[in-house]
Amino acid sequence: LGVARLAGIMGAKQTSSLIPLCHPLALSSINVDFEQLDVDRLQIVATVKVAGKTGVEMEALTAVSIAGLTIYDMCKAMDREMTIGAIELIEKTGGKSGPRGSDCGG
């Protein structure tokens, strides 16, 4: 999972190169964590922070996506039935649009 973590971090840093109209940000922190939910299910959570007042949800979503794709690429020979599930924003604080997530009614 170390390679997937690194890929997720690198993906977050490259979001502006991957997604049109996303501007580059000076990210202050990127964490990519994994939790095994079941014998055949893995949850990937990315936490991204920036000093400015802009949102970093695209960077977090990109980190999770790239980490998941990396795991898929590394495991596809062993499991041809493997799938990547829902990718969603769990929580967002700050930014122009304000907070979002399960704890703030968003």
N, C-alpha and C positions, 0 to 999 in steps of 0.2 A: 504493500500500500504506500510505501515511501515514494515510489515513482509516480503514482497517481496523485499523491499530495503535491509533489513538486510540479507536476503538469498542471494541476488546478491553480497553483500560485502563479505559474507562468501565464496561464490563460487569463487570469484576472488582470495581470499587467498588460496584456495585449488586446484587451477588449476593444479599445478604440480602433485598432487595426482590423479587427474581425467584423465589427458591426458598424454599418454606415451611420453617420451622423452622431456617433458617440465620441465625445471629445476626451483627450488624454487627461488623466488625473494623477496627481502625486499621492498615491495611496500610502497611508501611514502604517497599516497593519492588514495582513491577509492570513487567515487561519483556515485550513481545510481539515476537518475531522471526520472520522468514520465510526459508525456504530453498527455492530452486527445485530440485526433485529430478529433473525431466525437463521437456521442452518444454511438457507439459500437466499437470504435477503440482507443487503447492506445499505445503510443510510449514509449519505454524504452531506455534511453541513459545512458551508463556507461562511465565515464571518469576515467582513471587509470594513475597514475604517479609513476615513480621510479627515484631514484637519479642517478643510473648508466646509461650506454650507451646502454642498451639492450631494445628491444621492448617489450611492454606489451599488444599487440593486443589480444593475446590469453586470457589474464586475463580479458580484457574488454568484449570480446565476451562471455566468460564463465559467467561473471556477468549478462549480458543481458539474456543469455539463462536460467540461474537458476532463475532469477527474473520472467521471463515469465512463466516458469514451475510452480513456486510457485503460481502465479496468477491463472494459469489454474487449479491447484489442489484445490485452495480455491473456485473457481467459477464454477467448472464442474457440480455440482448438480443443479445450477440455469440455466445453458446454455449448453445444450448438443451439440450445433452447433458451439461452440467456436473453433477458430483455432489460431495457433501461426504463424505469417507471417515471412517475410524475416528477417534474422539476418545478418547484414553487417557491415563492417568496414567503418566508415564515414571519419575518419581522423587519421593519424599517423604522429608523428614528432619524430625525433631522431632515434636511433637504427642504426645498420649496413647498412640496406637497404635504409635509408633515409626517407623523407616524402612521405606520400600517402594520397590521399583524393581528394575531389572535388575542393578544392582551389589550389591544386598543380599539377593538370593534371594527377593524378594517378587513 
